[in-house]
Amino acid sequence: MTLALTLFTVICVSLGAIFFLAGTLGLLRFPDTLTRLHALTKADNLGLGLVVLGLLPQVAWPLGALKLIAVWLLALLAGATVGQLLGAAARPQPGTPNLSTAAGEEPAP
Amino acid sequence: MAEFLLGAALFVLGTVALGLVRILRGPDDADRMLAAQLLGTGGVASLLLLGVANGINAVGDLALLLALLAAFASVAFVTGAERPEPTVPIQETDPHEQGEQEAT
């Protein structure tokens, strides 16, 4: 049982670390701000999620595990919000007609 | 187990530090902010791994604080970043004085 839990931890933490590596490579090698944002959010959500999932069997059950899950949920919420905001800030401004007007400035019909 | 977790923490920290190269050569400020965001999340993961490896529970609180501050940093960047000059009508509707006069 302990061996199975240890193996679970090793596998999940390794997968999370691989996701962080993939996110970093994407951040370094993708050509565009929005594609870099795509790579970054994968590292945020899945990398941290897998690390937290792997650490869950190693901590005390009620409080430590709930704190880890709370950290992950906060990171999810922050990642979603920041992804939307940075995507809106980095979107191509002048050339594209559909995106050139800010969302709040649309004239009321 | 503790050695593996320490190694994983160092690995995550190393990859995230490698991502900081994007801050050096990012063509846009948003790209630099993406690297800072990745540093925040990778720091959270690394802190959690270190805390479990050493059995220090307070490191979890530190990770929570770092996650909160990383989110605040990106929100502050977006609200503080100057908008690129749009071609269409925001110029007439946006200035501060008119907005304040209409608000009062």
Backbone of each chain as ProteinMPNN parsed JSONL, in Angstrom:
{"seq_chain_A": "MTLALTLFTVICVSLGAIFFLAGTLGLLRFPDTLTRLHALTKADNLGLGLVVLGLLPQVAWPLGALKLIAVWLLALLAGATVGQLLGAAARPQPGTPNLSTAAGEEPAP", "coords_chain_A": {"N_chain_A": [[0.837, -1.214, 0.0], [1.849, 1.233, 0.906], [3.932, 1.299, -0.869], [2.543, 1.488, -3.268], [1.357, 4.001, -2.978], [3.625, 5.597, -2.853], [4.654, 5.153, -5.385], [2.613, 6.27, -6.895], [2.883, 8.954, -6.126], [5.439, 9.496, -7.149], [5.04, 9.142, -9.89], [3.044, 11.067, -10.503], [4.196, 13.502, -9.679], [6.413, 13.546, -11.328], [5.173, 13.701, -13.83], [3.969, 16.217, -13.56], [6.256, 17.821, -13.359], [7.241, 17.418, -15.907], [5.278, 18.677, -17.349], [5.731, 21.298, -16.533], [8.234, 21.672, -17.683], [7.518, 21.461, -20.373], [5.849, 23.665, -20.595], [7.679, 25.718, -20.182], [9.376, 25.377, -22.364], [7.558, 25.873, -24.408], [6.967, 28.527, -23.834], [9.384, 29.654, -24.451], [9.788, 29.057, -27.134], [7.567, 29.383, -28.761], [5.948, 31.35, -31.329], [4.414, 33.618, -30.805], [2.512, 35.938, -28.847], [0.019, 35.076, -27.922], [0.081, 32.325, -28.373], [2.137, 31.687, -26.677], [0.888, 32.268, -24.312], [-0.98, 30.254, -24.277], [0.708, 27.988, -23.934], [1.676, 28.611, -21.433], [-0.573, 28.532, -19.749], [-1.18, 25.851, -19.799], [1.015, 24.792, -18.413], [0.563, 26.037, -15.969], [-2.011, 25.073, -15.055], [-2.142, 22.201, -15.452], [0.445, 21.31, -14.753], [0.894, 22.277, -12.096], [-1.377, 21.13, -10.986], [-0.924, 18.371, -11.273], [1.347, 18.089, -9.698], [0.315, 18.778, -7.189], [-1.608, 16.766, -6.937], [0.057, 14.56, -6.835], [1.343, 15.065, -4.444], [-0.605, 14.721, -2.564], [-0.986, 12.116, -1.227], [1.095, 12.226, 0.6], [0.749, 13.968, 2.673], [-0.813, 15.021, 5.765], [-4.141, 13.853, 6.278], [-6.776, 15.454, 6.646], [-6.379, 18.333, 6.919], [-3.905, 19.188, 5.773], [-4.073, 18.159, 3.165], [-6.35, 19.428, 2.261], [-5.456, 22.025, 2.27], [-3.511, 21.933, 0.274], [-5.153, 21.417, -1.915], [-6.599, 23.749, -1.883], [-4.636, 25.609, -2.539], [-4.179, 24.835, -5.156], [-6.668, 25.332, -6.31], [-6.852, 28.094, -6.023], [-4.741, 28.815, -7.691], [-5.777, 27.922, -10.097], [-8.01, 29.603, -10.435], [-6.738, 32.115, -10.477], [-5.108, 31.729, -12.691], [-6.958, 31.442, -14.777], [-8.203, 33.98, -14.747], [-6.012, 35.717, -15.169], [-5.145, 34.788, -17.61], [-7.261, 35.515, -19.325], [-7.119, 38.317, -19.031], [-4.497, 38.979, -19.853], [-4.554, 37.987, -22.419], [-6.441, 39.687, -23.557], [-5.025, 42.047, -23.373], [-2.904, 41.581, -25.045], [-3.859, 41.229, -27.529], [-4.065, 41.447, -31.103], [-4.105, 44.715, -32.214], [-4.568, 46.965, -34.359], [-5.019, 45.985, -37.053], [-6.991, 43.958, -37.37], [-10.373, 43.833, -37.999], [-12.538, 42.92, -36.423], [-11.668, 42.756, -33.857], [-10.727, 45.187, -33.123], [-12.061, 47.144, -31.728], [-12.494, 48.02, -28.367], [-13.924, 45.996, -25.75], [-15.597, 47.252, -23.937], [-16.329, 49.515, -25.214], [-18.212, 49.325, -27.146], [-20.812, 50.631, -29.111], [-24.108, 51.125, -27.932], [-26.783, 49.185, -29.163]], "CA_chain_A": [[0.0, 0.0, 0.0], [2.764, 2.368, 0.943], [4.677, 1.313, -2.128], [1.66, 1.984, -4.317], [1.206, 5.45, -2.814], [4.888, 6.223, -3.234], [4.735, 5.1, -6.844], [1.653, 7.277, -7.385], [3.502, 10.268, -5.939], [6.562, 9.666, -8.075], [4.531, 9.297, -11.261], [2.321, 12.33, -10.693], [5.113, 14.642, -9.583], [7.223, 13.563, -12.546], [4.355, 14.234, -14.927], [3.842, 17.655, -13.357], [7.521, 18.466, -13.724], [7.339, 17.4, -17.369], [4.418, 19.746, -17.862], [6.429, 22.579, -16.342], [9.274, 21.769, -18.715], [6.873, 21.732, -21.656], [5.388, 25.056, -20.585], [8.824, 26.609, -20.358], [9.827, 25.287, -23.76], [6.591, 26.6, -25.226], [7.136, 29.965, -23.597], [10.602, 30.128, -25.105], [9.92, 28.78, -28.554], [6.401, 29.715, -29.575], [6.255, 32.587, -32.043], [3.402, 34.656, -30.686], [2.149, 36.114, -27.444], [-1.147, 34.274, -27.56], [0.484, 30.917, -28.281], [2.899, 31.553, -25.428], [-0.096, 32.231, -23.23], [-1.522, 28.9, -24.321], [1.66, 27.087, -23.287], [1.797, 28.967, -20.016], [-1.718, 28.078, -18.958], [-1.059, 24.41, -19.613], [1.933, 24.553, -17.299], [-0.094, 26.476, -14.747], [-3.102, 24.24, -14.551], [-1.842, 20.775, -15.383], [1.675, 21.055, -14.016], [0.652, 22.435, -10.664], [-2.399, 20.17, -10.586], [-0.333, 17.039, -11.118], [2.237, 18.104, -8.532], [-0.539, 18.739, -5.999], [-2.197, 15.429, -6.879], [1.068, 13.635, -6.388], [1.708, 15.303, -3.046], [-1.729, 14.465, -1.661], [-0.818, 10.984, -0.285], [2.222, 12.414, 1.507], [0.449, 14.933, 3.731], [-1.871, 14.615, 6.691], [-5.321, 13.855, 5.421], [-7.839, 16.456, 6.444], [-6.027, 19.744, 6.778], [-2.829, 19.402, 4.815], [-4.55, 17.886, 1.808], [-7.291, 20.481, 1.86], [-4.679, 23.233, 1.96], [-2.92, 21.753, -1.055], [-6.204, 21.584, -2.925], [-6.95, 25.169, -1.916], [-3.598, 26.293, -3.32], [-4.385, 24.555, -6.578], [-7.877, 26.026, -6.778], [-6.509, 29.511, -6.173], [-3.927, 28.952, -8.893], [-6.675, 27.781, -11.249], [-8.798, 30.833, -10.582], [-5.848, 33.187, -10.893], [-4.651, 31.469, -14.048], [-8.027, 31.766, -15.726], [-8.382, 35.434, -14.8], [-4.847, 36.358, -15.78], [-5.126, 34.429, -19.022], [-8.197, 36.381, -20.038], [-6.666, 39.715, -19.033], [-3.314, 39.144, -20.695], [-4.961, 37.784, -23.801], [-7.078, 40.914, -24.027], [-4.019, 43.103, -23.498], [-1.936, 41.247, -26.077], [-4.521, 40.878, -28.786], [-3.648, 42.345, -32.187], [-5.002, 45.863, -32.167], [-5.098, 47.815, -35.422], [-5.362, 45.438, -38.352], [-8.138, 43.076, -37.453], [-11.539, 44.68, -37.779], [-13.473, 42.46, -35.416], [-11.121, 42.854, -32.51], [-10.058, 46.458, -32.923], [-12.761, 47.967, -30.749], [-12.467, 47.419, -27.042], [-15.212, 45.382, -25.448], [-16.457, 48.16, -23.2], [-16.621, 50.721, -25.99], [-19.194, 49.07, -28.202], [-22.001, 51.476, -29.0], [-25.32, 50.373, -27.634], [-27.636, 49.091, -30.35]], "C_chain_A": [[0.864, 1.252, 0.0], [3.559, 2.467, -0.341], [3.819, 1.869, -3.253], [1.497, 3.495, -4.213], [2.478, 6.187, -3.206], [5.04, 6.259, -4.747], [3.805, 6.128, -7.476], [2.25, 8.683, -7.272], [4.606, 10.508, -6.962], [6.048, 9.917, -9.49], [3.88, 10.663, -11.45], [3.254, 13.529, -10.619], [6.004, 14.711, -10.818], [6.439, 14.106, -13.729], [4.176, 15.747, -14.794], [5.106, 18.4, -13.734], [7.702, 18.482, -15.233], [6.442, 18.476, -17.969], [5.042, 21.117, -17.663], [7.522, 22.758, -17.392], [8.659, 22.103, -20.073], [6.384, 23.173, -21.721], [6.536, 26.026, -20.789], [9.323, 26.572, -21.791], [8.857, 26.026, -24.681], [6.729, 28.096, -25.068], [8.359, 30.491, -24.318], [10.533, 30.02, -26.62], [8.703, 29.136, -29.39], [6.543, 31.114, -30.153], [5.431, 33.793, -31.62], [3.012, 34.792, -29.22], [0.983, 35.21, -27.045], [-0.806, 32.796, -27.492], [1.335, 30.677, -27.041], [1.967, 31.503, -24.231], [-0.739, 30.851, -23.13], [-0.594, 27.913, -23.599], [1.732, 27.348, -21.786], [0.622, 28.445, -19.208], [-1.717, 26.565, -18.803], [-0.126, 24.097, -18.457], [1.299, 24.938, -15.982], [-1.051, 25.421, -14.23], [-2.676, 22.795, -14.382], [-0.575, 20.481, -14.587], [1.466, 21.152, -12.521], [-0.382, 21.433, -10.165], [-1.811, 18.785, -10.377], [0.626, 16.981, -9.935], [1.419, 18.01, -7.246], [-1.154, 17.353, -5.834], [-1.18, 14.398, -6.402], [1.434, 13.819, -4.929], [0.607, 14.915, -2.08], [-1.518, 13.25, -0.754], [0.257, 11.213, 0.749], [1.92, 13.341, 2.665], [-0.654, 14.365, 4.623], [-3.226, 14.814, 6.034], [-6.192, 15.1, 5.53], [-7.295, 17.834, 6.112], [-4.944, 19.992, 5.739], [-3.287, 19.203, 3.379], [-5.505, 18.975, 1.347], [-6.551, 21.773, 1.547], [-4.031, 23.126, 0.583], [-3.968, 21.968, -2.146], [-6.617, 23.051, -3.019], [-5.919, 25.969, -2.707], [-3.832, 26.072, -4.811], [-5.615, 25.284, -7.118], [-7.615, 27.519, -6.944], [-5.672, 29.728, -7.431], [-4.779, 28.804, -10.154], [-7.445, 29.063, -11.506], [-7.942, 31.983, -11.086], [-5.375, 32.977, -12.328], [-5.709, 31.79, -15.082], [-8.207, 33.273, -15.874], [-7.237, 36.108, -15.536], [-4.744, 36.003, -17.251], [-6.065, 35.298, -19.845], [-7.653, 37.803, -20.143], [-5.469, 39.916, -19.943], [-3.639, 38.91, -22.16], [-5.641, 39.016, -24.371], [-6.056, 42.02, -24.223], [-3.097, 42.847, -24.677], [-2.582, 40.988, -27.423], [-4.107, 41.875, -29.863], [-4.613, 43.503, -32.341], [-5.46, 46.412, -33.517], [-5.673, 47.075, -36.615], [-6.679, 44.704, -38.413], [-9.405, 43.834, -37.106], [-12.426, 44.215, -36.634], [-12.978, 42.68, -34.008], [-10.637, 44.253, -32.186], [-10.787, 47.352, -31.943], [-12.761, 47.255, -29.416], [-13.871, 46.959, -26.661], [-16.148, 46.369, -24.761], [-16.938, 49.334, -24.032], [-17.612, 50.475, -27.112], [-20.39, 50.001, -28.041], [-23.242, 50.619, -28.761], [-26.225, 50.323, -28.861], [-28.985, 49.792, -30.157]], "O_chain_A": [[0.655, 2.187, -0.774], [3.829, 3.558, -0.842], [4.301, 2.628, -4.093], [1.497, 4.195, -5.226], [2.428, 7.259, -3.81], [5.489, 7.252, -5.32], [4.156, 6.776, -8.463], [2.141, 9.494, -8.192], [4.696, 11.58, -7.56], [6.55, 10.789, -10.199], [4.137, 11.342, -12.444], [3.124, 14.468, -11.405], [6.318, 15.798, -11.303], [6.966, 14.873, -14.535], [4.225, 16.473, -15.787], [5.054, 19.467, -14.345], [8.248, 19.437, -15.785], [6.792, 19.108, -18.966], [4.904, 21.997, -18.512], [7.714, 23.851, -17.924], [9.195, 22.914, -20.827], [6.485, 23.827, -22.759], [6.393, 27.033, -21.481], [9.654, 27.608, -22.368], [9.273, 26.716, -25.612], [6.623, 28.848, -26.037], [8.379, 31.643, -24.752], [11.158, 30.816, -27.321], [8.799, 29.187, -30.617], [7.183, 31.973, -29.547], [5.732, 34.907, -32.049], [3.171, 33.851, -28.444], [0.974, 34.648, -25.95], [-1.341, 32.078, -26.647], [1.271, 29.612, -26.427], [2.219, 30.789, -23.26], [-1.004, 30.352, -22.037], [-1.035, 27.115, -22.771], [1.836, 26.422, -20.982], [0.807, 27.963, -18.09], [-2.196, 26.044, -17.796], [-0.425, 23.245, -17.62], [1.474, 24.244, -14.981], [-0.916, 24.936, -13.106], [-2.824, 22.221, -13.304], [-0.527, 19.511, -13.831], [1.81, 20.24, -11.769], [-0.276, 20.94, -9.042], [-2.158, 18.098, -9.416], [0.717, 15.963, -9.249], [1.769, 17.266, -6.329], [-1.215, 16.825, -4.724], [-1.518, 13.477, -5.658], [1.793, 12.859, -4.247], [0.861, 14.791, -0.882], [-1.853, 13.342, 0.428], [0.332, 10.451, 1.712], [2.752, 13.491, 3.56], [-1.322, 13.386, 4.289], [-3.45, 15.797, 5.328], [-6.337, 15.782, 4.515], [-7.708, 18.441, 5.124], [-5.058, 20.903, 4.92], [-2.935, 19.977, 2.489], [-5.475, 19.394, 0.189], [-6.962, 22.532, 0.668], [-4.001, 24.093, -0.179], [-3.706, 22.612, -3.162], [-6.946, 23.541, -4.099], [-6.269, 26.886, -3.449], [-3.703, 26.991, -5.62], [-5.605, 25.79, -8.241], [-8.097, 28.137, -7.893], [-5.868, 30.706, -8.151], [-4.536, 29.475, -11.156], [-7.525, 29.546, -12.636], [-8.336, 32.726, -11.985], [-5.256, 33.935, -13.093], [-5.407, 32.342, -16.14], [-8.348, 33.783, -16.985], [-7.448, 36.952, -16.407], [-4.304, 36.822, -18.058], [-5.708, 35.759, -20.929], [-7.715, 38.421, -21.205], [-5.41, 40.879, -20.708], [-3.069, 39.554, -23.04], [-5.442, 39.353, -25.538], [-6.194, 42.84, -25.13], [-2.561, 43.791, -25.256], [-1.908, 40.569, -28.363], [-3.828, 43.034, -29.555], [-5.804, 43.298, -32.572], [-6.653, 46.336, -33.811], [-6.706, 47.48, -37.148], [-7.41, 44.813, -39.398], [-9.501, 44.418, -36.026], [-13.012, 45.046, -35.939], [-13.769, 42.78, -33.07], [-10.175, 44.492, -31.07], [-10.171, 48.252, -31.371], [-12.996, 46.049, -29.336], [-14.87, 47.463, -27.177], [-17.359, 46.328, -24.977], [-17.84, 50.066, -23.624], [-17.822, 51.352, -27.95], [-20.922, 50.139, -26.94], [-23.388, 49.533, -29.323], [-26.406, 51.341, -29.529], [-29.813, 49.799, -31.068]]}, "seq_chain_B": "MAEFLLGAALFVLGTVALGLVRILRGPDDADRMLAAQLLGTGGVASLLLLGVANGINAVGDLALLLALLAAFASVAFVTGAERPEPTVPIQETDPHEQGEQEAT", "coords_chain_B": {"N_chain_B": [[12.081, 9.102, -0.545], [11.956, 11.779, 0.219], [14.244, 12.733, -0.977], [13.641, 12.448, -3.658], [11.512, 14.264, -3.886], [12.802, 16.645, -3.298], [14.557, 16.755, -5.458], [12.713, 16.984, -7.543], [11.635, 19.475, -6.919], [13.86, 21.119, -7.32], [14.216, 20.682, -10.026], [11.849, 21.741, -11.165], [12.153, 24.385, -10.383], [14.484, 24.986, -11.795], [13.638, 24.74, -14.494], [11.767, 26.785, -14.591], [13.345, 28.978, -14.06], [14.839, 28.895, -16.358], [12.892, 29.677, -18.109], [12.873, 32.36, -17.64], [14.44, 33.564, -19.479], [12.845, 34.515, -21.403], [12.04, 36.953, -20.432], [14.244, 38.504, -20.893], [14.424, 38.625, -23.734], [11.877, 39.052, -24.645], [9.665, 40.353, -27.005], [7.558, 41.943, -26.37], [5.823, 43.617, -23.689], [3.882, 42.063, -22.552], [4.754, 39.486, -22.994], [6.921, 39.34, -21.274], [5.546, 39.506, -18.917], [4.214, 37.117, -18.984], [6.301, 35.315, -18.538], [6.9, 36.033, -15.933], [4.587, 35.236, -14.688], [4.717, 32.491, -15.06], [6.91, 32.032, -13.455], [5.788, 32.576, -10.988], [3.86, 30.487, -10.702], [5.479, 28.206, -10.969], [7.126, 28.659, -8.791], [5.279, 28.301, -6.744], [4.682, 25.559, -7.031], [7.218, 24.498, -6.573], [7.691, 25.341, -3.956], [5.691, 23.925, -2.611], [6.557, 21.307, -3.021], [9.018, 21.396, -1.679], [8.158, 21.918, 0.932], [6.694, 19.618, 1.6], [8.696, 17.747, 1.337], [10.491, 18.421, 3.356], [8.876, 18.338, 5.525], [7.776, 20.617, 6.63], [5.109, 22.444, 7.543], [4.378, 25.085, 7.297], [5.284, 26.078, 4.934], [3.388, 25.657, 3.064], [1.57, 27.746, 3.507], [3.149, 29.816, 2.643], [3.327, 29.208, -0.058], [0.682, 29.594, -0.79], [0.499, 32.349, -0.403], [2.307, 33.239, -2.309], [1.062, 32.449, -4.672], [-1.184, 34.108, -4.591], [0.059, 36.637, -4.735], [1.29, 36.514, -7.222], [-0.896, 36.45, -8.917], [-1.947, 38.982, -8.334], [0.124, 40.576, -9.29], [0.005, 40.193, -12.075], [-2.551, 41.187, -12.628], [-2.215, 43.828, -11.861], [-0.343, 44.581, -13.753], [-1.865, 44.432, -16.118], [-3.912, 46.295, -15.689], [-2.365, 48.539, -15.385], [-0.936, 48.779, -17.697], [-0.336, 50.717, -20.531], [-2.751, 51.297, -22.955], [-2.427, 50.324, -26.361], [-2.528, 52.741, -28.976], [-5.68, 53.046, -30.121], [-7.4, 52.973, -33.261], [-9.966, 53.791, -33.622], [-13.028, 55.094, -32.118], [-12.37, 55.512, -29.405], [-10.786, 57.549, -28.601], [-12.292, 59.909, -28.449], [-14.154, 59.338, -26.499], [-12.809, 58.611, -24.24], [-11.146, 60.326, -22.456], [-9.941, 61.548, -19.233], [-11.128, 63.763, -17.995], [-13.649, 64.19, -19.144], [-14.849, 61.784, -18.487], [-14.912, 61.941, -15.714], [-16.515, 64.152, -15.372], [-18.875, 63.277, -16.46], [-19.4, 61.311, -14.701], [-19.981, 62.519, -12.299]], "CA_chain_B": [[10.979, 9.937, -1.02], [12.31, 13.189, 0.398], [15.244, 13.123, -1.982], [12.953, 12.618, -4.941], [10.736, 15.513, -3.884], [13.759, 17.749, -3.4], [15.012, 16.807, -6.844], [11.644, 17.516, -8.375], [11.544, 20.913, -6.648], [14.966, 21.786, -8.0], [13.969, 20.596, -11.469], [10.825, 22.727, -11.524], [12.747, 25.717, -10.229], [15.411, 25.187, -12.901], [12.936, 25.013, -15.752], [11.132, 28.093, -14.529], [14.412, 29.96, -14.215], [15.161, 28.906, -17.789], [11.856, 30.474, -18.766], [13.1, 33.795, -17.456], [15.097, 34.107, -20.675], [11.811, 35.239, -22.147], [12.011, 38.339, -19.95], [15.32, 39.226, -21.557], [14.264, 38.88, -25.156], [10.49, 39.142, -25.067], [9.499, 41.599, -27.752], [6.455, 42.73, -25.847], [5.766, 43.562, -22.237], [3.003, 40.968, -22.153], [5.567, 38.269, -22.96], [7.677, 39.351, -20.021], [4.627, 39.213, -17.823], [3.944, 35.675, -19.025], [7.397, 34.632, -17.86], [6.757, 36.262, -14.492], [3.478, 34.398, -14.219], [5.234, 31.126, -14.97], [7.765, 31.999, -12.266], [4.914, 32.484, -9.822], [3.277, 29.149, -10.564], [6.551, 27.263, -10.697], [7.545, 28.867, -7.412], [4.295, 27.654, -5.878], [4.888, 24.105, -7.086], [8.489, 24.176, -5.939], [7.535, 25.499, -2.509], [4.902, 22.812, -2.081], [7.426, 20.124, -3.0], [10.0, 21.557, -0.608], [7.493, 21.815, 2.22], [6.374, 18.212, 1.886], [9.938, 16.984, 1.477], [11.109, 18.699, 4.653], [7.909, 18.211, 6.596], [7.444, 21.915, 7.223], [3.769, 22.73, 7.051], [4.162, 26.505, 7.056], [5.65, 26.412, 3.562], [2.13, 25.708, 2.319], [1.056, 29.112, 3.6], [4.005, 30.639, 1.777], [2.922, 28.937, -1.441], [-0.602, 30.273, -0.984], [0.774, 33.785, -0.528], [2.979, 33.483, -3.59], [0.048, 32.35, -5.722], [-1.994, 35.327, -4.526], [0.829, 37.792, -5.199], [1.506, 36.398, -8.666], [-2.13, 36.893, -9.569], [-2.044, 40.44, -8.194], [1.11, 41.216, -10.164], [-0.473, 40.223, -13.457], [-3.698, 42.094, -12.729], [-1.68, 45.185, -11.818], [0.274, 44.862, -15.055], [-2.87, 44.665, -17.154], [-4.601, 47.566, -15.458], [-1.445, 49.65, -15.493], [-0.334, 48.88, -19.022], [-1.015, 51.67, -21.39], [-3.348, 50.682, -24.142], [-1.95, 50.825, -27.652], [-3.434, 53.761, -29.503], [-6.658, 52.468, -31.045], [-7.689, 53.895, -34.357], [-11.368, 54.187, -33.6], [-13.527, 56.281, -31.413], [-12.092, 55.6, -27.973], [-10.125, 58.816, -28.357], [-13.232, 60.959, -28.013], [-14.966, 58.996, -25.328], [-12.056, 58.062, -23.111], [-10.29, 61.121, -21.566], [-10.322, 61.483, -17.827], [-11.968, 64.866, -17.536], [-15.031, 63.956, -19.542], [-15.372, 60.659, -17.718], [-15.233, 62.364, -14.364], [-17.665, 65.057, -15.382], [-20.096, 62.505, -16.661], [-19.679, 60.45, -13.557], [-20.547, 63.272, -11.173]], "C_chain_B": [[11.336, 11.425, -0.915], [13.327, 13.633, -0.647], [14.594, 13.328, -3.34], [12.188, 13.939, -4.987], [11.656, 16.723, -3.973], [14.277, 17.886, -4.831], [13.969, 17.376, -7.771], [11.495, 19.02, -8.171], [12.652, 21.665, -7.367], [14.764, 21.774, -9.513], [12.956, 21.641, -11.915], [11.396, 24.138, -11.439], [13.719, 26.011, -11.37], [14.716, 25.491, -14.211], [12.313, 26.394, -15.745], [12.173, 29.2, -14.665], [14.876, 30.034, -15.664], [14.137, 29.746, -18.551], [12.056, 31.961, -18.606], [13.872, 34.405, -18.616], [14.103, 34.919, -21.498], [11.714, 36.693, -21.674], [13.096, 39.152, -20.649], [14.959, 39.589, -22.99], [12.824, 38.915, -25.586], [10.267, 40.426, -25.834], [8.459, 42.513, -27.129], [6.461, 42.638, -24.33], [4.88, 42.424, -21.75], [3.78, 39.652, -22.093], [6.377, 38.191, -21.674], [6.781, 39.021, -18.843], [4.241, 37.738, -17.8], [5.046, 34.904, -18.308], [7.304, 34.843, -16.357], [5.636, 35.413, -13.91], [3.918, 32.939, -14.08], [6.161, 30.983, -13.77], [6.915, 31.882, -11.012], [4.372, 31.077, -9.63], [4.348, 28.097, -10.272], [7.102, 27.422, -9.296], [6.583, 28.224, -6.436], [4.518, 26.146, -5.854], [6.171, 23.71, -6.367], [8.408, 24.307, -4.42], [6.741, 24.361, -1.898], [5.758, 21.549, -1.982], [8.439, 20.207, -1.863], [9.354, 21.377, 0.759], [7.154, 20.386, 2.57], [7.657, 17.408, 2.091], [10.561, 17.197, 2.847], [10.147, 18.561, 5.81], [7.585, 19.509, 7.309], [6.088, 22.342, 6.671], [3.588, 24.194, 6.676], [4.515, 26.891, 5.63], [4.406, 26.422, 2.669], [1.503, 27.088, 2.356], [1.842, 30.05, 2.688], [3.619, 30.46, 0.307], [1.602, 29.635, -1.755], [-0.399, 31.764, -1.206], [1.414, 34.098, -1.872], [1.987, 33.401, -4.749], [-0.797, 33.617, -5.773], [-1.233, 36.517, -5.101], [1.108, 37.723, -6.689], [0.266, 36.845, -9.428], [-2.26, 38.407, -9.492], [-1.07, 41.147, -9.124], [0.601, 41.293, -11.597], [-1.662, 41.163, -13.615], [-3.222, 43.545, -12.706], [-1.013, 45.548, -13.132], [-0.777, 45.206, -16.088], [-3.585, 45.985, -16.932], [-3.667, 48.755, -15.63], [-0.851, 49.817, -16.867], [-1.089, 49.897, -19.86], [-1.541, 50.941, -22.605], [-2.643, 51.191, -25.388], [-3.001, 51.738, -28.269], [-4.438, 53.129, -30.47], [-7.031, 53.489, -32.112], [-9.084, 54.491, -34.223], [-11.808, 54.749, -32.269], [-13.178, 56.422, -29.952], [-11.49, 56.953, -27.622], [-11.094, 59.898, -27.883], [-13.915, 60.604, -26.707], [-14.143, 58.736, -24.082], [-11.471, 59.045, -22.105], [-10.858, 61.249, -20.157], [-11.339, 62.557, -17.461], [-13.425, 64.617, -17.903], [-15.651, 62.832, -18.74], [-15.765, 61.083, -16.316], [-16.439, 63.295, -14.346], [-18.958, 64.294, -15.609], [-20.438, 61.673, -15.447], [-20.347, 61.234, -12.433], [-21.929, 63.793, -11.525]], "O_chain_B": [[11.063, 12.215, -1.819], [13.28, 14.76, -1.138], [14.94, 14.249, -4.079], [12.21, 14.645, -5.996], [11.335, 17.708, -4.639], [14.416, 18.995, -5.348], [14.281, 18.151, -8.675], [11.258, 19.759, -9.127], [12.416, 22.72, -7.955], [15.101, 22.74, -10.199], [13.164, 22.339, -12.907], [11.154, 24.974, -12.309], [13.782, 27.138, -11.861], [15.133, 26.379, -14.955], [12.324, 27.096, -16.756], [11.926, 30.226, -15.299], [15.261, 31.1, -16.146], [14.475, 30.435, -19.513], [11.474, 32.75, -19.351], [13.954, 35.628, -18.731], [14.465, 35.871, -22.188], [11.34, 37.568, -22.454], [12.904, 40.328, -20.96], [15.161, 40.726, -23.416], [12.545, 38.819, -26.781], [10.644, 41.496, -25.356], [8.484, 43.726, -27.341], [7.027, 41.709, -23.753], [5.097, 41.882, -20.667], [3.503, 38.803, -21.246], [6.505, 37.13, -21.065], [7.191, 38.349, -17.896], [3.975, 37.173, -16.739], [4.773, 33.961, -17.566], [7.597, 33.93, -15.586], [5.728, 34.933, -12.78], [3.552, 32.247, -13.13], [6.196, 29.929, -13.135], [7.279, 31.17, -10.076], [4.417, 30.534, -8.526], [4.154, 27.213, -9.438], [7.503, 26.44, -8.67], [6.999, 27.666, -5.421], [4.542, 25.531, -4.787], [6.209, 22.714, -5.645], [8.976, 23.499, -3.686], [7.06, 23.882, -0.809], [5.695, 20.817, -0.995], [8.691, 19.222, -1.17], [9.938, 20.754, 1.646], [7.31, 19.977, 3.721], [7.7, 16.498, 2.919], [11.099, 16.26, 3.437], [10.557, 18.658, 6.967], [7.164, 19.499, 8.466], [5.943, 22.572, 5.471], [2.748, 24.522, 5.838], [4.082, 27.943, 5.159], [4.372, 27.107, 1.647], [0.965, 27.555, 1.353], [1.285, 30.946, 2.054], [3.586, 31.418, -0.466], [1.421, 30.192, -2.838], [-1.03, 32.37, -2.072], [1.096, 35.109, -2.498], [2.061, 34.187, -5.694], [-1.092, 34.137, -6.849], [-1.791, 37.311, -5.857], [1.158, 38.755, -7.357], [0.359, 37.529, -10.448], [-2.64, 39.049, -10.472], [-1.392, 42.195, -9.684], [0.741, 42.321, -12.259], [-1.771, 41.861, -14.624], [-3.748, 44.39, -13.43], [-1.101, 46.691, -13.581], [-0.615, 46.158, -16.852], [-3.84, 46.719, -17.887], [-4.108, 49.85, -15.977], [-0.314, 50.878, -17.185], [-2.319, 49.923, -19.885], [-0.873, 50.092, -23.195], [-2.297, 52.37, -25.463], [-4.203, 51.531, -28.104], [-4.044, 52.713, -31.559], [-6.982, 54.699, -31.89], [-9.326, 55.606, -34.685], [-10.985, 54.862, -31.361], [-13.639, 57.361, -29.304], [-11.651, 57.448, -26.507], [-10.755, 60.707, -27.019], [-14.219, 61.483, -25.9], [-14.692, 58.646, -22.984], [-11.295, 58.651, -20.952], [-12.055, 61.087, -19.919], [-12.288, 62.304, -16.719], [-14.323, 64.806, -17.084], [-16.818, 62.897, -18.355], [-16.793, 60.662, -15.785], [-17.271, 63.244, -13.44], [-19.997, 64.615, -15.033], [-21.602, 61.366, -15.189], [-21.176, 60.695, -11.7], [-22.567, 64.452, -10.704]]}, "name": "protein", "num_of_chains": 2, "seq": "MTLALTLFTVICVSLGAIFFLAGTLGLLRFPDTLTRLHALTKADNLGLGLVVLGLLPQVAWPLGALKLIAVWLLALLAGATVGQLLGAAARPQPGTPNLSTAAGEEPAPMAEFLLGAALFVLGTVALGLVRILRGPDDADRMLAAQLLGTGGVASLLLLGVANGINAVGDLALLLALLAAFASVAFVTGAERPEPTVPIQETDPHEQGEQEAT"}
